[in-house]
Amino acid sequence: MTTPTPGLRLASRVSAAAALTALTAFAAVATMAPAQAQERKSIRWATSSVDSYGYKVAAAMTKIVEDALGGQYTVTVNPYPSTTGAMKAAMDGTGEIGYTADVGMTQLYAGEGGFKGYTPAKGKLVHAWYAYPMESFMATSAKDAGKYKCWGDFSGKPVFFTTAGFMNWLNFQRIYKALGYEFKHVQIDAKTNGDALQSGTISGSVAYTTAGRSLAPYWKETDIRMDLKVVNPCPNEVGKLKAAGLAVVDVDPKQAFTKDVGVPQIQGVPILFAYNVRADMPEDVVYKMVSAFYAHRDKLAQADPGFTPMAKDFVGMQVQGISANPDIPVHAGLAKFLKEHKAWNDKWKVAN
C-alpha cells in the first residue's frame, strides 16, 4: 500500500476544511431565507365585497405598498360583505387598513347607524388616505323642471335620495342638515326610478357618478327612458355647504348622461372614499404608503379613471377628506405628508 506524502495529506485536509466551510455557509443561508420570510409583517387590507370597486382598487394597490415598505410587509386584501364590516374589521384587530368614506367616518364618531352602541376592540379609524370620489346631485323630470331652481325647492318634498342606507343617501342627509332643509325620503325600488319621476310619485331623485364619469346602472336606464333635468344648488347654498366643510365640484354632464340635462356643468357634493387606519399603525408605514400613492398618481389614473381626480389634486383630496370631518384625528403619517406639502391646518389634531 502506498503511503500519502505529507503534501498530499495537507492538501486533503485543506480541501476537506474548505468543503466543510462551504457547507456550513450554505446551511446558514438556507436557514436565513425562511427566517427572513417569517419576519415579514402582515398588513390586512379590509374592503367591501369582491365585486366592488373598493376591492378592485385595493387589490391593485398591494404591490405599490409592499414596494414602498421595502419588502418588510406582506399586504393581503380581505373582502367583507359591507363597508361597515370592513371598518369594524380594522378597528377590532382583524385588519389594519379599513375601507370607508367620509360619511362613514362621520357616523362612526357620532355613534350612529351601524355604529350605534359599537365599541372598537382596538381603536377607531383616523384619517389616513382618501382615494376617489363619488358625486351626489339632484335631478328631476324635464316636464317638471320649471318648478325647481335650487335644492331648497325640494325641501319637504318627496324625494328618492337613493336606497336608504347607501352612502349617497347618507351624503344628502348631511347636505340637508348643513342647509337646514327637511329631508323627506320616499323609499322605492331603484329600478322604478324613471316611472316614479314620470308619474310624480317623487319630485326629485338623487343621482351620482364615480369620479365624475359613470352613472349607476339604474340611472343609466332612467337616462335612456326619459328626459331629465339636473337642478344645481344656488350660489347661497354652495356657500353654506362650503362653510360646513363640504366640497362642491363640477361634473361634465356629457361624461355621465346621453342627453342634454339642462346645465353646462353639474354641481355635486362628493363622497370621498378612503382606506383609513387606526392610530397605532406606525407613522413611517402610513407616511411611506401615502407618499408612494402620490408618486404613482398619474400611473394610477392611466390604469383606472376612478383615480383621475386624485391624480389632478392629490393633496387637495386629502384636505377635503379631513375637512369633511375636521374633529376626527389625522394619522401622524398623513400629517407629516401634508406638512411637507404646506397643506396642514393647525386646527386639525394629530392622532396619538
N, C-alpha and C positions, 0 to 999 in steps of 0.2 A: 504493500500500500504506500502511495506517495504522500509524504508529509507536506502540507501547505507551507510555503515560505512565509516569513514574518510580514513581508509586504502585502501578500495576498490576504493574510489573516486580518491585517489592519484595514485593508480596503473593504473586506466583507463587513467588519464591524461598523465602519463609517456608512456603508450602504444601508445596513440594517437600521442604524440610528436615524438616517435621513428618511427612510421609509416610515419609521415609527412617528417621526415628527410630522411628516406629511399627513399620515393617517389621523393623528391627533388633531391637526389643524382642520382637516376635512370634517371630522366629527363635531368640532366646535362650531363650525359654520352651519353644519346641518341642523344642529340643535338650536342655533341662534335664530334662524329664519322663523320657525314656528313660534318661538318665544316672542319675537318682534310682532308677528301677526296677532298673537294673543293680546299684546299690549295696546293694540289699536282700540280707541274708544268708540263707542257707538252713539250716533245721533239718529233717533227715530222721528221721522217727519210724518206727523198725523195729518191726513187730509180727509176730504169727503170721499164718496164712493168712486170706484174705479172708472166709471163712465162720466165723471165730472171733469170740468175744465180745471178745477183746482188740483185734482190728482195728476192730470196730464202735465200741467206746468211743473209741479213738484218733481215728477219723475224725470223731467228734463234738466232739473237744477242740481241733481245729486253730484254729477261729475264736476261741475263748477265749484261746489262747496268742498268736495274732497281734495281737489287740486289746491284750492285756496288755503286749506288747512294742512298742506304739506304731507298728505297721506297719513296723518296721525289719527284720523277718524274714518269710520265706515258709516255712510249715510244710507238708511233704508226708508222707503216710503210705505207707510201703513195706512190703508184706507179705512174710513168709518162711515156708517150709514148717513150721518149728517154732519154739518159744520159744528153744531153744538157738541156732538160726540167727539169730534177731533179736538176741540178746545179743551174739553174735560180730560181727554187722554193726556194732553200735555201738562195740564195742571195737577193731575193725580199721579203723575210719575211714570205712566206707561208710554210716554213720548217726550221729546224735547222741544220740537217745533210744532205749533198748532195752527191749523188753517182757520182763519177768522175774517171778519170785516169790521170796519169802524162801528157799524151799528151793533154788531155782536159784542164788541168791547163795551159799548155803552150799556147794553143790557147786563153784562157780567158785573160791572161795577155798581150798577143800580140795583142788582139783585132781582131782576125782573125776568119774565118769560121763562125760558128753560133753565135759568139760574136762580129762580126763587127758592130760597132756603138752602142753596148749594154752598158747601164749604170745601175748597180745594184741599187735597191731601198734601200737596207740596207747595203750592203758591199760585197766585193769579198770573195770567199773561200780562206782559207790558209791551209797549210799543217797541218793535224791532225792525220790521221791513214791510213796506207797502208796495205791492207788485203791479196791480192793474185795476182799473175802474169799471164799474157799470154805471150807466147814466139813467136816472129816472126822470120822466117828464109826463106831461098831461096831454091827452088827445080826446077829441070828440068827433061826432059825425059831422060831415061838411054841411049837411042841411040845417044843423043847429048851431053852426059856428058863430052866427051873429049874436047869440046870447052870452057869449063868454069872451071877455077881453083880457082878464087877468086870472091868476089862480084863486084869488079871493071870490070870484064869481061861482066857484064850485063849493065854497064853504057851506056846510049843512045840506048840500045836495047829494043824492045817491050816486056814489062813485065806486067802481071796482078798482081798488088800489093794488091789484094783483092778488093772488091767492093769500089768504090770511096766514101769517107766519113767515112768508117769504121775506128775504132781505129788502126787496124794493117796497114791500108793504110796510116794513119797519122804517124804511127811509122816509116815506111820506108821512108816517106818524110824527117823526121828529121835525119834518118840514112844517107840518101844520102846527105843531107845538111852538116852533120858532115864530110863525106868522100869527099865532093866536086864532086860528081858524077851527071850525067844527069838523071833525073827522067822522063822516057818515059812510061807513063801508057797507057795500052790498056784496055778499058772497055769491058768486056764480061759478059755474063750470067754465074754465078758461076757454074751452072750445066754443062756447056760445057768446064769446065777447062781441063779435060782429052783430049777431042777432039782438043782443041786449042794447047795443048802441043805436041800431036802426029803429028798434021799437020804442026807445025812450025809457026802458026799464032802468037804465043808468044814464046819468047826464054826461059823465066822462069816464075815461079808463086810463089808468097809468100804464105807460109803455116804457120800455127800457132797452138799451143797447149795451153790448160788451165792447169796451174800448172805442166807442163811437162808430161801430161798424155794422153789426148784425142784430136783427130783431130776434126775439124769442119765436119759436115755431108758431104758436097760436096768433102772434101778432103778424107774422108773415101771411097767414091765411086771412086775417082781417083786412090787411092791406090790399090783397087781391080781390076780396069780395065787395069792398065798399070804398067810397070816397071819404077821406078823413081830413081833419084839421087839427094841427098841433097848436095848443094855446101856451104861449110862453109867459113866465112871470113878468109883471110890470116892474119898471125901474125901482119903485119904492120897495117892492117885495124882494128884489135882488139885494138891495141894501140891507134889509133886515136879516136875510139869510147869511150874508157875509159877516154881519155884526155878530151873529150867533156862532160863527166859526165854520159855517158850511160853505163849500165852494160852489160856484155856478159856472158851468163850462158849456162851450158851443159844440154842437154835433151837426155835421153836414147831413141834411135830410136825404140827399141823393145817395149817401152811403148806406142808408137804412131802408128807405121806402122806394117803391117802384113808381109812385105817382107823386104829383105835387101835393104838399100838405099845408100850403098857405104861408109858410115862413121861409126866409132865405137861410136862417140858421136856427136850429133847435137849441133852446136853453134848458139844460137839465142839471140836477144835483147828483154828483157821483157818489156811489158807494165805493170805498176803497178796500179791496180785498187784500189781506195781509197774511204773512206767515210769522206769527209772533212767538215769543219765548217767555219763560219765567225769568225772574231777576237773577236767579242763581246760575244761569248759563255764564261761563267765563267771558269777561269783557273782550278779550282778544279774539275769541271764536266769532262773536257777533260782528265785531269790527271787520275782521277779515272776510266774513261772509258778505256783508253789505258792500264792502269795497270791491269785492270780486264781481258782484252783480252790476255795480256801477261801471267797472272796467269793461264788462261784456254787454253793456246795454244795447249797443247798436246791433251786435250779432244776435242777441235775443229777439229783437224786433224783426230782424230778417227771417228768423226761424218761425216766429209766431206773431201775427199782427196784434194780438192782445197786449203785447209789450210796447207797442208804439208810443202811447202816452208816457210811459215810464222812461223810454229812451229819450224823448224830447225834453223832459224836465224831471229827471230822476230825483234830484234834491227837493224840488218843489212838491213832488208827490209825497215824500216823507213828511214834509212840513204840513201838508194838507191832512195827512193821516193823524198826526199829533194834534193839530188844531181842531179837528172834529171832536176830540176828547182831551182837552188840554190839562185836565186834572189827573189823568192817568199817567203814571210814571213812565219815563223813557229809559230803555235799557242803556247801560253805560257805554256799550259798544256803538250803538247808533248815535248817542250823544257825542262821542268822540268824533265820529264821522261828520256830523253836522257842524260841529265847532270848527273842524278843519276847512269846511266849505262855507264858513261865515254865515251859517243859516240857523244857528242856535238862538232860541229865545230864552232869556234869563228868567222868564216867568214859569217855564217848564221845570219839572223836577226830575232828577236822575234817580232811577230805582236803586235801592240798596240791596 
